[in-house]
């Protein structure tokens, strides 16, 4: 694949502003090419960004299979929308937003069946844990997982982006399409619900 | 910092399930101060605030457990998703307009996106150059599409002599259009849209 091969011959230190892997300005070039119909350039972008997007969607949705479907749909939609992409954001931010919105729709659609789904969800794997001292922690994690299912789609998305993904309120507001104040309120409500759920277990 | 000086009533968003602690602070304020790492002696000494922060602390430790959970922590490699995405993308290509190749009346065409890819690759044989937008516009001749005008955007190494570099890129692009594609070119317009840190000299050895 030509764009990829080429990027190997370019040192990673080309710009101080570029993130370590891939490089934002290299992304920008690939985005322009992809928008002009170069599917190989798009393939490089997809390979570069898919893992982070799947990680995000897995956290938002709580399971890998749905997350992969959501990211697949989001990236196909990104290809279709590329000619209108105004490049005011980086490809990474733009696709993050598309995936977040896609996941929000999935969460909204599944609200009524959430209790059934969470009941069928995989239990915490036993192999990864040994000492008894973390048994309590494991129960708390399971409680937390269950409690997450009871949040509204927006609360869950804002909380996950903030708490699991470590994003700023500004970033979340942009990704979800609401004000920073509204994000703060949703994160607060989510924390309130989650601390209460954990408290009930104790 | 302004959030802390706001009177409690101004905080509209969290009001409906917020809680006023016996010390008079709102739970939302206490948690927010903690999150913003505000240095507030009251939070360290007030038993009610400390209890409220203890709840949050229990949540945080469960969150750390969740982050470390193998179900979330293992790294997705994404290649399955990438393959499925590209399978769909290749059914929805945007090849652009057909451009005439060879002599007039020969009825041989190349799609714009395909030609652009070849010309970008040719431009990038110049050390340190990265090619972005590449548009090809046929100049009308006698009512039929004639030779194309190429408009190519490049990122150039910051230490390059730009006129010479542009001339070199132009020559490579013309050569590729002529010998590899057989695409008649009227003009090659080079736009340098960015200067990047890579050195033109560094590239010479490694890229060959």
Interface residues (C-beta under 8 A of the other chain):
Chain A: X2 X6 X9 X10 X11 X13 X14 X15 X16 X25 X26 X28 X29 X32 X33 X36 X37 X38 X39 X40 X42 X43 X46 X47 X50 X51 X53 X54 X55 X58 X59 X64 X68 X71 X72 X75 X76 X79 X80 X83 X122 X124 X125 X128 X134 X137 X138 X140 X141 X143 X144 X145 X163 X164 X181 X182 X184 X185 X188 X189 X191 X192 X194 X195 X198 X199 X202
Chain B: X12 X13 X14 X17 X18 X27 X28 X31 X32 X55 X56 X58 X59 X61 X62 X63 X65 X66 X67 X69 X70 X71 X72 X75 X76 X77 X78 X79 X80 X81 X82 X84 X85 X86 X88 X89 X90 X92 X93 X94 X95 X96 X112 X113 X116 X117 X120 X121 X124 X128 X130 X131 X132 X133 X134 X135 X153 X155 X194 X196 X197 X198 X202 X203 X206 X207
